[in-house]
Amino acid sequence: MKHKNTISYLLILLGGSIAIYANANENQSILLLVLGIFTLMSGLFMLNAKLSSNKPKNDYEIKDEEE
C-alpha cells in the first residue's frame, strides 16, 4: 500500500521536474514537455484513486454503549 503512494509521489516529482526542465530551456522540446506532463498526471491520478477509496472518518460520532 505504502509503495503505491511512494511511487505516486515520485512520479509527481519526476513529471514536474521534467516539465519544468523542458519549458525552461531556450530550445524547448515539446515531446519532453508532454512526457513530463503525462508523468505528472499519472502520479496525480494514482494518488487520487488511492485517497478517494478510503472511507471518510466521522470523528464526531457518539458511540453509546449499554451496560
N, CA, C and O atoms as a DFTB+ gen file, in Angstrom:
268 C
 N C O
     1  1       0.817      -1.196       0.000
     2  2       0.000       0.000       0.000
     3  2       0.863       1.263       0.000
     4  3       0.645       2.178      -0.795
     5  1       1.835       1.297       0.896
     6  2       2.647       2.499       1.005
     7  2       3.568       2.646      -0.194
     8  3       4.008       3.748      -0.518
     9  1       3.861       1.514      -0.858
    10  2       4.727       1.588      -2.029
    11  2       4.032       2.329      -3.171
    12  3       4.678       3.047      -3.934
    13  1       2.720       2.152      -3.287
    14  2       1.987       2.863      -4.337
    15  2       1.986       4.358      -4.093
    16  3       2.109       5.144      -5.032
    17  1       1.847       4.756      -2.835
    18  2       1.902       6.191      -2.514
    19  2       3.280       6.756      -2.813
    20  3       3.405       7.860      -3.344
    21  1       4.315       5.993      -2.471
    22  2       5.678       6.444      -2.735
    23  2       5.921       6.570      -4.233
    24  3       6.534       7.534      -4.690
    25  1       5.440       5.600      -4.990
    26  2       5.579       5.652      -6.454
    27  2       4.818       6.841      -7.011
    28  3       5.300       7.514      -7.922
    29  1       3.638       7.106      -6.478
    30  2       2.847       8.245      -6.939
    31  2       3.570       9.562      -6.687
    32  3       3.631      10.421      -7.567
    33  1       4.118       9.718      -5.484
    34  2       4.846      10.947      -5.167
    35  2       6.087      11.098      -6.039
    36  3       6.410      12.203      -6.475
    37  1       6.786       9.986      -6.295
    38  2       7.967      10.047      -7.156
    39  2       7.597      10.424      -8.589
    40  3       8.312      11.189      -9.237
    41  1       6.477       9.886      -9.084
    42  2       6.020      10.240     -10.429
    43  2       5.655      11.722     -10.511
    44  3       5.944      12.380     -11.511
    45  1       5.024      12.243      -9.466
    46  2       4.659      13.657      -9.449
    47  2       5.913      14.532      -9.484
    48  3       5.995      15.484     -10.260
    49  1       6.885      14.197      -8.634
    50  2       8.129      14.971      -8.613
    51  2       8.899      14.854      -9.924
    52  3       9.399      15.850     -10.448
    53  1       8.993      13.640     -10.449
    54  2       9.716      13.420     -11.696
    55  2       9.035      14.140     -12.863
    56  3       9.699      14.794     -13.667
    57  1       7.721      14.017     -12.951
    58  2       6.983      14.671     -14.028
    59  2       7.070      16.179     -13.958
    60  3       7.240      16.842     -14.981
    61  1       6.953      16.732     -12.750
    62  2       7.079      18.178     -12.588
    63  2       8.467      18.668     -12.954
    64  3       8.618      19.713     -13.588
    65  1       9.477      17.915     -12.554
    66  2      10.854      18.297     -12.875
    67  2      11.115      18.255     -14.374
    68  3      11.747      19.154     -14.929
    69  1      10.626      17.209     -15.022
    70  2      10.813      17.094     -16.476
    71  2      10.091      18.225     -17.200
    72  3      10.635      18.816     -18.132
    73  1       8.866      18.526     -16.771
    74  2       8.096      19.586     -17.425
    75  2       8.749      20.952     -17.234
    76  3       8.790      21.756     -18.165
    77  1       9.254      21.214     -16.046
    78  2       9.928      22.492     -15.802
    79  2      11.215      22.575     -16.611
    80  3      11.519      23.615     -17.194
    81  1      11.978      21.472     -16.647
    82  2      13.224      21.460     -17.413
    83  2      12.954      21.675     -18.905
    84  3      13.667      22.428     -19.568
    85  1      11.920      21.009     -19.426
    86  2      11.605      21.131     -20.853
    87  2      11.126      22.536     -21.192
    88  3      11.359      23.020     -22.300
    89  1      10.463      23.191     -20.257
    90  2       9.936      24.533     -20.508
    91  2      10.988      25.614     -20.273
    92  3      10.887      26.705     -20.834
    93  1      12.000      25.323     -19.448
    94  2      12.989      26.338     -19.087
    95  2      14.080      26.505     -20.147
    96  3      14.703      27.563     -20.235
    97  1      14.307      25.484     -20.937
    98  2      15.349      25.572     -21.959
    99  2      14.988      26.589     -23.028
   100  3      13.814      26.838     -23.303
   101  1      16.024      27.172     -23.627
   102  2      15.798      28.107     -24.733
   103  2      15.241      27.361     -25.942
   104  3      14.373      27.863     -26.657
   105  1      15.756      26.157     -26.155
   106  2      15.275      25.303     -27.241
   107  2      14.287      24.304     -26.629
   108  3      14.677      23.203     -26.242
   109  1      13.022      24.686     -26.544
   110  2      12.028      23.873     -25.858
   111  2      11.697      22.612     -26.648
   112  3      11.502      22.648     -27.863
   113  1      11.640      21.500     -25.926
   114  2      11.287      20.224     -26.527
   115  2       9.833      19.903     -26.170
   116  3       9.506      19.661     -25.009
   117  1       8.985      19.905     -27.169
   118  2       7.554      19.638     -26.947
   119  2       7.342      18.208     -26.482
   120  3       6.506      17.955     -25.614
   121  1       8.091      17.271     -27.051
   122  2       7.945      15.866     -26.670
   123  2       8.318      15.659     -25.202
   124  3       7.632      14.930     -24.485
   125  1       9.387      16.288     -24.759
   126  2       9.807      16.173     -23.365
   127  2       8.789      16.838     -22.437
   128  3       8.529      16.333     -21.345
   129  1       8.220      17.946     -22.853
   130  2       7.200      18.632     -22.059
   131  2       5.944      17.767     -21.918
   132  3       5.381      17.662     -20.829
   133  1       5.513      17.158     -23.005
   134  2       4.332      16.285     -22.964
   135  2       4.605      15.059     -22.098
   136  3       3.732      14.627     -21.345
   137  1       5.805      14.497     -22.198
   138  2       6.174      13.348     -21.373
   139  2       6.165      13.728     -19.892
   140  3       5.693      12.953     -19.060
   141  1       6.678      14.900     -19.559
   142  2       6.667      15.356     -18.170
   143  2       5.271      15.577     -17.640
   144  3       4.967      15.191     -16.511
   145  1       4.420      16.188     -18.432
   146  2       3.034      16.420     -18.010
   147  2       2.282      15.102     -17.868
   148  3       1.491      14.933     -16.940
   149  1       2.525      14.174     -18.779
   150  2       1.880      12.856     -18.698
   151  2       2.309      12.122     -17.428
   152  3       1.480      11.514     -16.751
   153  1       3.600      12.177     -17.104
   154  2       4.097      11.530     -15.894
   155  2       3.511      12.186     -14.648
   156  3       3.128      11.497     -13.703
   157  1       3.442      13.495     -14.646
   158  2       2.854      14.235     -13.529
   159  2       1.393      13.858     -13.334
   160  3       0.966      13.599     -12.208
   161  1       0.632      13.824     -14.404
   162  2      -0.795      13.496     -14.303
   163  2      -1.019      12.037     -13.913
   164  3      -1.983      11.726     -13.214
   165  1      -0.147      11.149     -14.353
   166  2      -0.266       9.739     -13.956
   167  2      -0.073       9.593     -12.447
   168  3      -0.818       8.869     -11.788
   169  1       0.924      10.280     -11.908
   170  2       1.142      10.244     -10.464
   171  2      -0.025      10.825      -9.692
   172  3      -0.428      10.277      -8.666
   173  1      -0.566      11.921     -10.174
   174  2      -1.728      12.536      -9.512
   175  2      -2.945      11.620      -9.571
   176  3      -3.694      11.513      -8.600
   177  1      -3.141      10.960     -10.709
   178  2      -4.281      10.050     -10.855
   179  2      -4.154       8.865      -9.901
   180  3      -5.126       8.476      -9.252
   181  1      -2.951       8.294      -9.819
   182  2      -2.741       7.146      -8.916
   183  2      -2.968       7.547      -7.460
   184  3      -3.578       6.798      -6.698
   185  1      -2.483       8.716      -7.077
   186  2      -2.650       9.180      -5.702
   187  2      -4.113       9.488      -5.402
   188  3      -4.604       9.169      -4.319
   189  1      -4.807      10.102      -6.344
   190  2      -6.216      10.433      -6.142
   191  2      -7.065       9.165      -6.050
   192  3      -8.000       9.107      -5.252
   193  1      -6.753       8.165      -6.847
   194  2      -7.512       6.916      -6.805
   195  2      -7.330       6.232      -5.457
   196  3      -8.269       5.631      -4.936
   197  1      -6.153       6.316      -4.899
   198  2      -5.892       5.697      -3.600
   199  2      -6.574       6.479      -2.479
   200  3      -7.168       5.879      -1.583
   201  1      -6.497       7.792      -2.517
   202  2      -7.057       8.593      -1.431
   203  2      -8.578       8.607      -1.441
   204  3      -9.195       8.642      -0.377
   205  1      -9.187       8.582      -2.602
   206  2     -10.644       8.651      -2.652
   207  2     -11.299       7.320      -2.323
   208  3     -12.506       7.277      -2.089
   209  1     -10.531       6.229      -2.298
   210  2     -11.120       4.937      -1.975
   211  2     -11.248       4.732      -0.469
   212  3     -11.932       3.806      -0.033
   213  1     -10.608       5.573       0.328
   214  2     -10.725       5.477       1.784
   215  2     -12.078       5.996       2.227
   216  3     -12.586       6.983       1.696
   217  1     -12.660       5.310       3.218
   218  2     -13.937       5.755       3.757
   219  2     -13.707       6.966       4.652
   220  3     -12.733       7.004       5.404
   221  1     -14.591       7.952       4.580
   222  2     -14.418       9.122       5.454
   223  2     -14.659       8.750       6.914
   224  3     -15.565       7.979       7.231
   225  1     -13.841       9.308       7.788
   226  2     -13.972       9.067       9.213
   227  2     -14.870      10.122       9.829
   228  3     -14.746      11.308       9.524
   229  1     -15.765       9.694      10.689
   230  2     -16.621      10.631      11.408
   231  2     -16.099      10.739      12.832
   232  3     -16.382       9.881      13.668
   233  1     -15.336      11.794      13.108
   234  2     -14.751      11.983      14.426
   235  2     -15.775      12.416      15.470
   236  3     -15.529      12.294      16.670
   237  1     -16.900      12.911      15.027
   238  2     -17.901      13.451      15.950
   239  2     -18.989      12.446      16.282
   240  3     -19.960      12.786      16.957
   241  1     -18.843      11.234      15.823
   242  2     -19.856      10.218      16.079
   243  2     -19.812       9.800      17.552
   244  3     -18.749       9.495      18.092
   245  1     -20.953       9.793      18.171
   246  2     -21.046       9.409      19.585
   247  2     -21.416       7.944      19.643
   248  3     -22.423       7.512      19.083
   249  1     -20.583       7.194      20.332
   250  2     -20.842       5.762      20.465
   251  2     -21.484       5.512      21.826
   252  3     -20.874       5.755      22.867
   253  1     -22.712       5.027      21.803
   254  2     -23.410       4.708      23.032
   255  2     -23.238       3.226      23.322
   256  3     -23.504       2.373      22.475
   257  1     -22.800       2.946      24.504
   258  2     -22.654       1.563      24.929
   259  2     -23.595       1.303      26.093
   260  3     -23.588       2.031      27.086
   261  1     -24.395       0.271      25.964
   262  2     -25.311      -0.094      27.039
   263  2     -24.599      -0.986      28.025
   264  3     -23.820      -1.857      27.636
   265  1     -24.862      -0.774      29.295
   266  2     -24.215      -1.581      30.329
   267  2     -25.055      -2.762      30.706
   268  3     -24.661      -3.551      31.565
